[in-house]
Amino acid sequence: MQFQPGNAVVVPGLGVGTLTHVEDVPLDDTSERAYRIEFADRKGRIWIPTDRAGEIGLRGVMPEDLAEEAFEVISSQKAPKKRAHWNRRRRRYEEALSSNKPREVAALVGELAAVKNVKKGPLSFGERRLFEKAIELFVGEVSVALGVARATVEKRLERVMAAA
């Protein structure tokens, strides 16, 4: 897939950024063509080699209809009756975050919101950290997909999670 400067792109595990340039990046004795991606919210940037973008998982932002469907995925999640050991849950949560699949991130947000609602108390430190990361990735991409402010998506997400 070819991307053009100005495109919003999703980098696995990092979220939405803007492809600002396609440039030659010097590497030792040679150079490599790379996408320069800027992250406004983190004020950071990365370079991804153009020939490895698909392998790395660089993709365009989800379409608007998938963004709407993601809220339904969140609201449909239930807390598991029996929870696996923390190491297995953590591995599964991290795989969902790095999968670069909007539905999996939405399902993770929904599951952890349901667990939090059932526990009627705070999540463990590790779960809370992963939950916050999932929310950050979800809100960032959905706000770009729907063309609305992050705060608007955050408010809607809070309503959906409270009802889960």
N, C-alpha and C positions, 0 to 999 in steps of 0.2 A: 504494500500500500504506500503510495506517495503522499506526503504531506507538504503543504505550502506554508511559507511564512504568514503568520496571522491566524493559523488554525489553532483552535483549542484542542489539546491532546491529553490523554490520560496515560500516566506513567505508573505501572504496577507498584503498589505500596507507597507511592508518593502523592498521587492525586492528579488534579487538573493543573496544567500549565499551558503557556502559550508558546508555540513554536515561533521564535523571533527571527532566526537566521538558519540558512543551510551554509555551512562554512567548512573550510579545510582546517583541521586541527593538527598541529605539528606533533608527531610522535617519534622521538629519537631521530633517525635518519630519513624518515618518510613523513607523510601526512595522510590523514584519513578524512573523508567527507563525513560530516556529522550534523545532526539537528541540534541547534541550541534552543533549549527549553527554559523559559523563565517561570518561576513560581511567585506570583504577586504576594500571596499571603505569608509565605516564608521568606520572601526577599532573597531567594536563592536561584541558582541555575545549574543545569546539567547539560552534558553533551551526550547524545546517543548516536553511534555510528549508523549512517543511513542503511547500510547493507545488513545490519543486525536488528533493525527496529522491530520487525515482526517476531524474531526470536526472543527479544527482550519483552515483548508484549505491548509495545506502544500502539495505541489505538485512538480513534476519534471518540468524542463524547457520545454517550448513549443518545438515541433518539427520544423525542419528547414523550411518545407513547410508552416507551419502556420506563421512563422516569415516573410516569403516573402509575404504571403497573408495580413498580418497586414499593410504593406506599402500601399497595394491597398485599404484597409479599410480607411486609413488616407486620401488618395488622393480622395476618393469618397465622403467624408463628405462635406456638405454645411452648411453655416451659416443659422440658422433658420430665417425666415422672421419676425416673431414676437417672441421676447424673453420673457420667463416667469419671474416672480418676482425673485429677487436675492436669497431669501431663498429657493425657490423651485429649482432653478438652482444649487445652492450650494449643496443641499441635493442629487440631482441627480448625480452631479459630484463626490461627496464623495462616493456615492454608487458604481459608476463605478470603482473608485480607489480601494475600498475595496472588490470588487466582485471577484478578483483574476482570472478574465477571460481576456486573452490577447486581444480578439476582442473588448471588452468593453473599455479597456484602450486605444486601438488604435483609436476607434471611438471618444473617448473623446479628444485625442490629435488632431485628424482631425477637430472636431467641433470647438475647441478653436482656432486652427490655422486659420480656415476659418473666424471665428468671428473677429480675430485680423486683417486679411487681408481686410475684409469688413469695419471695423472701421477706417482703415488707421491711427491708433494711438494705444497707449498702452491699454492693458486690465486693468480692475480695479485691485486693490491690491489683492483682494480675488481670482479673476479669474486667475491672473498671478501666485499666489502661487500654486493653484491647477494645473495649466497648467505645471508649472515647476516640480511638483511632478509626474504628469502623464508622462512627458518626461523622468524623471529620472527612473521610473519603466520600461517604454518601452525600453529605450536604454540599461539598464542593462540586461534585459532578452533577447532581440534580439541579443546583442553582444555575449552572451554565446551560444544562440541557433545556430547562424551562425558561431561561432568560430572566430570572428573578434574583433578588438580593438573597444572600446567604441567610440573613435574619428571617426572611419570609419562609424559607425552607425549614430553618430550625424551629420556628413556631409551629409549623404544620407537623413536623416530625414529632415534636413534644406531644401534640394532641393525639397523634396516631399511636405513639408508644404508651401513653396513659390509658388508652382504650384497649390496648393489647392484653 
